[in-house]
Amino acid sequence: MSIAKTVEEYITSHPSVKDCLKNDLVNFSSLSRKIASECSLSAKKDFDAILIACRRFQRKIRQTESYEKKIIETLKRSKIEIKNKICVIVCEKDVHSSVFESIEKELKRKNETFRLIEGASAITIIFPEDFYDFIMKQLRNKVITENEKLAEIIIKSPPEIESVPGAYAYLCSILGENGINIVETLSCWTDTIFVVDEKDVGKIITMLRF
């Protein structure tokens, strides 16, 4: 791997360093020595190359600031909805489609939301916990994993969110950098949905006050 790529990966994986670079709060010599030490590079032989890579990456970060401003401006006009008492079940992919049709019909009959995500090797379903017993009975022995006591964070954005690069990545980075585990995520046009642990809801609402 090139020194430039190593430096970029190091800074990207250390959000605090990235923020300091963005705000010009970094001593480049100290950062270069630290990267050399932690990435098994030579502080003497590779120092200049590391230093140059750090400065170039700082310019790259600053070029993305205009995107962030557009993202934040758009998110300020977004609305957040929260649904608690959510469950997520991952089941085997060979479950017959009629089973999911039956589940969806029952939930819609009671004006509840049922979300289904089909992957390459499994199917994930997201639903209110009131239907846990009913759905488990339908799936029988096809369940791979299950997760309860979750919440849906639904971010309803204006239509222009589709044309703003990096909006989804920006939201994921906010949650990740604050130690929030995203159990599941999906989007539908202007809606971005994160399924998280119920205990993290209060913290997330504070973070998403743009």
VOMARZA-189633 format. One record per residue: z, y, x of N, C-alpha, C, O in turn; residue in one letter. Coordinates in steps of 0.2 Angstrom, whole numbers, padded with zeros to 4 digits, always signed. Layout:
ZYXZYXZYXZYXA/...
***
This chain:
+0000-0006+0004+0000+0000+0000+0000+0006+0004+0004+0007+0009M/-0004+0011+0003-0004+0017+0007+0002+0021+0006+0006+0020+0001S/+0003+0026+0011+0009+0030+0011+0009+0034+0005+0014+0035+0002I/+0003+0037+0003+0003+0042-0003+0005+0038-0009+0009+0041-0013A/+0003+0032-0010+0005+0028-0016+0012+0026-0016+0015+0026-0021K/+0015+0025-0010+0022+0023-0009+0026+0029-0011+0031+0028-0015T/+0024+0035-0009+0028+0041-0010+0028+0042-0018+0033+0044-0021V/+0022+0042-0021+0021+0043-0028+0025+0038-0032+0028+0041-0037E/+0025+0032-0030+0029+0027-0034+0037+0028-0033+0040+0028-0038E/+0039+0030-0027+0046+0032-0026+0048+0038-0030+0053+0037-0034Y/+0044+0043-0030+0046+0049-0034+0046+0048-0042+0050+0050-0045I/+0041+0044-0044+0040+0043-0051+0046+0039-0053+0048+0039-0059T/+0049+0034-0049+0054+0030-0051+0061+0033-0050+0066+0030-0052S/+0061+0039-0048+0067+0043-0047+0067+0050-0051+0065+0055-0048H/+0068+0050-0058+0067+0056-0062+0070+0062-0059+0068+0067-0060P/+0076+0061-0056+0080+0067-0054+0076+0070-0048+0076+0076-0047S/+0073+0066-0044+0069+0069-0038+0063+0072-0041+0061+0078-0038V/+0060+0069-0046+0054+0072-0049+0055+0079-0052+0051+0083-0051K/+0061+0079-0055+0063+0086-0058+0064+0091-0053+0062+0097-0054D/+0067+0089-0048+0068+0094-0042+0062+0096-0039+0061+0102-0037C/+0057+0092-0038+0051+0093-0035+0047+0099-0040+0044+0103-0038L/+0047+0097-0046+0044+0101-0051+0047+0108-0051+0043+0113-0052K/+0053+0109-0050+0057+0116-0050+0058+0118-0043+0061+0123-0042N/+0054+0115-0038+0055+0118-0031+0062+0118-0028+0064+0123-0025D/+0065+0113-0029+0072+0113-0027+0074+0107-0022+0079+0105-0021L/+0068+0105-0018+0069+0100-0014+0068+0102-0007+0063+0106-0005V/+0072+0099-0002+0070+0100+0005+0066+0094+0007+0068+0089+0007N/+0059+0096+0009+0054+0091+0010+0056+0087+0016+0054+0081+0016F/+0059+0089+0021+0060+0085+0027+0066+0080+0025+0065+0074+0027S/+0071+0082+0021+0076+0077+0019+0073+0072+0015+0075+0066+0016S/+0069+0074+0010+0066+0069+0005+0062+0064+0009+0062+0058+0008L/+0058+0067+0014+0053+0062+0018+0057+0057+0022+0055+0051+0022S/+0063+0059+0025+0067+0055+0029+0070+0049+0024+0071+0044+0026R/+0072+0052+0018+0075+0047+0013+0070+0042+0011+0071+0036+0010K/+0064+0044+0009+0059+0040+0007+0057+0035+0013+0056+0029+0011I/+0057+0037+0019+0055+0033+0025+0061+0027+0025+0059+0021+0026A/+0067+0029+0024+0073+0025+0025+0073+0019+0019+0074+0013+0021S/+0071+0021+0013+0072+0017+0007+0065+0013+0006+0066+0008+0003E/+0060+0015+0009+0054+0011+0008+0051+0008+0014+0045+0006+0015C/+0056+0007+0019+0054+0003+0025+0048+0006+0029+0044+0003+0032S/+0048+0013+0029+0043+0016+0033+0046+0019+0040+0052+0020+0040L/+0042+0021+0044+0045+0024+0050+0046+0032+0050+0041+0035+0049S/+0052+0034+0051+0054+0041+0050+0050+0045+0056+0049+0051+0055A/+0049+0042+0061+0045+0045+0067+0038+0045+0066+0034+0050+0066K/+0035+0039+0065+0028+0038+0065+0025+0041+0058+0019+0043+0058K/+0028+0039+0053+0025+0041+0046+0028+0047+0043+0026+0049+0038D/+0032+0051+0047+0035+0057+0044+0030+0062+0041+0031+0064+0035F/+0025+0064+0045+0021+0069+0043+0017+0067+0037+0015+0071+0033D/+0015+0061+0037+0011+0058+0031+0015+0058+0025+0012+0060+0019A/+0021+0056+0026+0026+0056+0020+0027+0063+0017+0026+0065+0011I/+0028+0068+0022+0029+0075+0020+0023+0078+0016+0023+0081+0011L/+0017+0077+0019+0011+0079+0016+0010+0076+0009+0008+0079+0004I/+0011+0069+0008+0011+0066+0002+0016+0069-0003+0014+0069-0009A/+0022+0071-0001+0027+0074-0006+0024+0081-0008+0025+0082-0014C/+0021+0085-0004+0019+0091-0006+0013+0090-0011+0012+0094-0015R/+0008+0086-0009+0003+0084-0014+0005+0082-0021+0002+0084-0026R/+0010+0078-0021+0012+0075-0027+0016+0081-0031+0016+0081-0037F/+0019+0085-0028+0022+0091-0031+0017+0095-0035+0018+0097-0040Q/+0011+0096-0031+0006+0100-0034+0003+0096-0040+0001+0099-0046R/+0003+0090-0040+0000+0086-0045+0005+0086-0051+0003+0087-0057K/+0012+0086-0050+0017+0087-0055+0016+0093-0059+0016+0094-0065I/+0015+0099-0055+0015+0105-0058+0008+0106-0062+0008+0110-0067R/+0003+0103-0060-0003+0103-0064-0002+0100-0071-0006+0102-0076Q/+0003+0095-0072+0004+0092-0078+0009+0097-0083+0010+0095-0089T/+0012+0102-0080+0016+0106-0084+0013+0109-0090+0016+0110-0095E/+0007+0111-0089+0003+0114-0095+0003+0109-0101+0003+0111-0107S/+0002+0102-0099+0002+0097-0104+0009+0097-0108+0009+0096-0114Y/+0014+0097-0104+0021+0097-0106+0022+0102-0111+0025+0101-0116E/+0020+0108-0110+0021+0114-0114+0017+0113-0121+0020+0114-0126K/+0011+0110-0121+0007+0108-0127+0011+0103-0131+0012+0103-0137K/+0014+0098-0127+0017+0093-0130+0024+0095-0134+0025+0094-0140I/+0027+0099-0130+0034+0102-0133+0032+0107-0139+0036+0106-0144I/+0027+0111-0139+0025+0115-0144+0023+0111-0150+0025+0113-0156E/+0020+0105-0149+0018+0101-0155+0024+0098-0158+0025+0097-0164T/+0029+0095-0153+0034+0091-0156+0039+0096-0159+0043+0094-0163L/+0039+0103-0158+0044+0107-0161+0042+0108-0169+0046+0109-0173K/+0036+0106-0170+0033+0106-0177+0033+0099-0180+0031+0098-0186R/+0037+0094-0177+0037+0088-0179+0044+0087-0183+0048+0091-0182S/+0044+0082-0188+0050+0080-0191+0052+0073-0189+0048+0069-0188K/+0059+0072-0190+0062+0066-0188+0065+0063-0194+0069+0066-0197I/+0063+0056-0195+0067+0053-0200+0070+0047-0197+0068+0044-0192E/+0076+0045-0200+0080+0039-0197+0081+0034-0203+0083+0036-0208I/+0080+0028-0201+0082+0022-0205+0087+0018-0201+0085+0015-0196K/+0093+0017-0204+0097+0012-0200+0097+0005-0204+0093+0004-0209N/+0101+0001-0201+0102-0006-0204+0095-0009-0204+0092-0012-0209K/+0092-0009-0198+0085-0012-0197+0086-0019-0193+0090-0019-0188I/+0082-0024-0194+0082-0030-0190+0075-0031-0187+0070-0028-0190C/+0074-0034-0182+0068-0036-0179+0068-0044-0177+0073-0046-0174V/+0063-0047-0179+0062-0054-0178+0056-0055-0175+0051-0053-0177I/+0056-0059-0169+0050-0061-0166+0049-0069-0168+0053-0073-0167V/+0043-0070-0170+0042-0077-0172+0035-0080-0169+0031-0076-0166C/+0035-0086-0170+0029-0090-0167+0022-0087-0171+0023-0086-0176E/+0017-0088-0167+0011-0085-0170+0007-0089-0175+0003-0087-0179K/+0009-0096-0175+0006-0100-0179+0009-0100-0187+0007-0105-0191D/+0013-0095-0188+0015-0095-0195+0010-0093-0199+0006-0088-0198V/+0009-0096-0205+0003-0095-0209+0003-0088-0213+0009-0086-0214H/-0002-0085-0213-0003-0078-0216+0000-0077-0223+0003-0072-0225S/+0000-0083-0227+0003-0083-0233+0011-0081-0233+0013-0078-0238S/+0014-0083-0228+0021-0082-0227+0022-0074-0227+0027-0072-0230V/+0018-0071-0223+0019-0064-0222+0017-0060-0228+0020-0055-0230F/+0012-0063-0232+0010-0060-0238+0016-0060-0243+0017-0055-0247E/+0019-0066-0243+0025-0067-0248+0030-0062-0246+0033-0059-0251S/+0032-0061-0240+0037-0057-0237+0035-0049-0239+0040-0046-0242I/+0029-0047-0237+0027-0041-0239+0027-0039-0246+0029-0034-0248E/+0025-0044-0250+0025-0043-0258+0032-0042-0260+0033-0037-0265K/+0037-0045-0258+0044-0045-0260+0047-0038-0258+0050-0035-0262E/+0046-0036-0252+0048-0030-0250+0045-0024-0253+0049-0019-0255L/+0039-0024-0254+0035-0019-0258+0038-0018-0265+0038-0013-0268K/+0039-0024-0268+0041-0024-0275+0048-0020-0275+0049-0017-0281R/+0052-0020-0270+0058-0016-0270+0058-0010-0266+0063-0007-0264K/+0051-0007-0265+0050-0001-0262+0053+0000-0255+0056+0005-0253N/+0053-0006-0251+0055-0006-0244+0049-0007-0239+0044-0009-0241E/+0051-0005-0233+0045-0005-0228+0045-0012-0224+0051-0014-0222T/+0040-0014-0223+0039-0020-0219+0034-0019-0214+0028-0018-0215F/+0035-0020-0207+0031-0018-0202+0029-0025-0198+0034-0029-0197R/+0023-0026-0197+0021-0032-0193+0017-0030-0187+0012-0027-0188L/+0019-0033-0181+0015-0032-0175+0013-0039-0173+0017-0043-0171I/+0006-0040-0172+0004-0046-0169+0002-0045-0162-0003-0041-0160E/+0005-0049-0158+0004-0049-0151-0001-0055-0149-0003-0059-0153G/-0002-0056-0142-0006-0061-0140-0003-0068-0141-0006-0073-0142A/+0004-0068-0141+0008-0075-0141+0013-0075-0146+0016-0081-0147S/+0014-0070-0150+0020-0070-0155+0018-0064-0160+0014-0060-0159A/+0022-0064-0165+0022-0059-0170+0029-0056-0171+0034-0060-0172I/+0029-0050-0171+0036-0046-0172+0036-0043-0179+0031-0040-0181T/+0041-0044-0183+0042-0040-0189+0048-0036-0189+0053-0038-0187I/+0047-0030-0193+0053-0025-0193+0054-0024-0200+0050-0023-0204I/+0061-0025-0202+0062-0024-0209+0070-0022-0210+0074-0023-0206F/+0072-0020-0216+0079-0019-0218+0083-0025-0218+0081-0030-0220P/+0089-0024-0215+0093-0030-0214+0095-0034-0221+0097-0039-0221E/+0095-0030-0227+0096-0033-0233+0092-0039-0234+0093-0044-0238D/+0086-0040-0231+0081-0045-0232+0082-0050-0227+0077-0055-0226F/+0087-0050-0223+0087-0055-0217+0087-0062-0219+0083-0066-0217Y/+0092-0064-0224+0092-0071-0226+0085-0073-0229+0083-0079-0228D/+0083-0069-0233+0076-0071-0237+0071-0072-0232+0067-0077-0232F/+0070-0068-0227+0065-0068-0222+0066-0074-0217+0061-0078-0215I/+0072-0075-0215+0074-0081-0211+0072-0088-0215+0070-0092-0212M/+0073-0088-0221+0072-0094-0225+0064-0095-0225+0062-0101-0225K/+0060-0089-0226+0053-0090-0226+0050-0093-0219+0046-0096-0219Q/+0053-0090-0214+0051-0092-0207+0053-0099-0205+0050-0102-0200L/+0059-0101-0207+0062-0107-0206+0063-0108-0198+0067-0104-0195R/+0060-0113-0195+0061-0114-0188+0056-0111-0183+0055-0113-0177N/+0053-0106-0185+0048-0102-0181+0050-0096-0178+0046-0093-0174K/+0057-0095-0178+0060-0089-0175+0061-0090-0168+0064-0095-0166V/+0058-0085-0164+0059-0085-0157+0066-0081-0155+0070-0084-0151I/+0066-0075-0157+0072-0071-0156+0073-0066-0162+0068-0065-0166T/+0079-0064-0162+0081-0059-0168+0085-0054-0165+0089-0055-0160E/+0085-0048-0168+0089-0042-0166+0092-0038-0172+0087-0036-0176N/+0098-0037-0173+0101-0034-0179+0104-0027-0176+0104-0026-0170E/+0107-0024-0181+0110-0017-0180+0106-0012-0176+0108-0009-0171K/+0100-0012-0179+0095-0007-0176+0094-0001-0180+0096-0001-0186L/+0090+0004-0178+0088+0009-0182+0081+0011-0180+0078+0010-0174A/+0077+0014-0185+0070+0017-0184+0071+0024-0183+0074+0028-0187E/+0068+0027-0178+0067+0034-0177+0060+0035-0178+0055+0033-0174I/+0058+0039-0183+0051+0040-0185+0050+0047-0184+0053+0052-0187I/+0045+0049-0179+0043+0056-0178+0037+0057-0181+0032+0054-0179I/+0037+0062-0186+0031+0064-0190+0028+0070-0187+0031+0075-0188K/+0023+0070-0184+0020+0075-0180+0014+0078-0184+0011+0075-0188S/+0012+0084-0182+0006+0087-0185+0000+0084-0182+0000+0081-0177P/-0006+0084-0186-0012+0080-0184-0014+0081-0177-0017+0077-0174P/-0013+0087-0174-0015+0089-0167-0012+0085-0162-0014+0085-0156E/-0007+0081-0164-0003+0077-0159-0008+0072-0156-0008+0070-0150I/-0014+0070-0159-0019+0065-0157-0023+0068-0151-0025+0064-0147E/-0023+0075-0151-0027+0077-0145-0023+0080-0140-0026+0084-0135S/-0017+0079-0140-0012+0081-0134-0011+0076-0129-0007+0071-0131V/-0014+0076-0123-0013+0070-0119-0005+0069-0117-0002+0074-0115P/-0003+0063-0116+0003+0061-0114+0009+0062-0118+0015+0062-0116G/+0008+0064-0125+0014+0065-0130+0018+0058-0130+0024+0059-0130A/+0015+0053-0131+0019+0047-0132+0022+0045-0126+0028+0043-0126Y/+0019+0046-0120+0022+0044-0113+0028+0049-0112+0034+0047-0110A/+0028+0055-0115+0033+0060-0114+0039+0058-0118+0045+0059-0115Y/+0038+0056-0124+0044+0054-0128+0047+0047-0125+0053+0047-0125L/+0043+0043-0123+0046+0037-0119+0050+0038-0113+0055+0036-0112C/+0048+0043-0109+0051+0045-0103+0058+0048-0105+0063+0047-0101S/+0058+0052-0110+0064+0056-0112+0070+0050-0114+0075+0051-0112I/+0067+0045-0118+0072+0040-0120+0074+0036-0113+0080+0034-0112L/+0069+0034-0109+0071+0030-0104+0075+0033-0099+0080+0030-0096G/+0074+0040-0097+0078+0043-0092+0085+0044-0095+0089+0046-0091E/+0086+0044-0101+0093+0044-0104+0096+0038-0106+0101+0037-0109N/+0093+0032-0103+0096+0026-0104+0096+0023-0111+0100+0018-0112G/+0091+0025-0114+0090+0022-0121+0085+0016-0121+0079+0017-0118I/+0087+0011-0123+0082+0005-0123+0078+0005-0129+0081+0005-0135N/+0071+0005-0129+0067+0004-0134+0066-0003-0136+0062-0007-0132I/+0068-0005-0142+0068-0012-0144+0060-0014-0146+0058-0019-0143V/+0058-0009-0150+0051-0010-0152+0048-0003-0153+0052+0002-0154E/+0041-0002-0152+0038+0004-0153+0031+0003-0156+0028-0002-0155T/+0029+0008-0161+0022+0007-0163+0021+0014-0166+0025+0019-0167L/+0014+0015-0167+0012+0022-0170+0007+0021-0175+0003+0016-0175S/+0006+0025-0180+0001+0025-0185-0001+0033-0186+0003+0036-0189C/-0007+0034-0184-0009+0041-0184-0004+0046-0181-0004+0046-0175W/-0001+0050-0186+0003+0055-0183+0011+0053-0183+0015+0057-0181T/+0012+0047-0185+0019+0044-0185+0020+0040-0178+0016+0036-0177D/+0025+0042-0175+0027+0038-0169+0034+0035-0170+0039+0038-0172T/+0035+0028-0170+0041+0025-0172+0044+0021-0166+0041+0017-0163I/+0050+0022-0165+0054+0019-0160+0060+0015-0164+0063+0018-0168F/+0061+0009-0162+0066+0005-0164+0071+0004-0159+0070+0002-0153V/+0077+0007-0160+0083+0007-0155+0089+0004-0158+0090+0003-0164V/+0094+0004-0154+0101+0002-0156+0104+0007-0160+0103+0013-0158D/+0107+0005-0165+0110+0010-0170+0115+0015-0166+0115+0021-0168E/+0119+0012-0161+0124+0017-0158+0120+0022-0154+0124+0027-0152K/+0114+0022-0153+0110+0027-0149+0107+0033-0153+0105+0037-0150D/+0108+0032-0160+0105+0037-0164+0107+0044-0163+0103+0048-0162V/+0113+0045-0163+0116+0052-0162+0114+0055-0155+0112+0061-0155G/+0114+0051-0150+0111+0053-0144+0104+0055-0144+0102+0060-0141K/+0100+0051-0147+0093+0052-0148+0091+0059-0152+0087+0063-0150I/+0095+0060-0157+0094+0066-0161+0095+0072-0157+0091+0077-0157I/+0100+0072-0153+0102+0078-0148+0096+0079-0143+0094+0084-0142T/+0093+0073-0141+0088+0074-0136+0081+0076-0138+0077+0079-0135M/+0080+0075-0145+0074+0076-0148+0074+0083-0152+0070+0084-0156L/+0079+0087-0150+0079+0094-0153+0075+0099-0149+0077+0102-0144R/+0069+0099-0150+0064+0103-0146+0064+0110-0148+0061+0115-0145F/
***
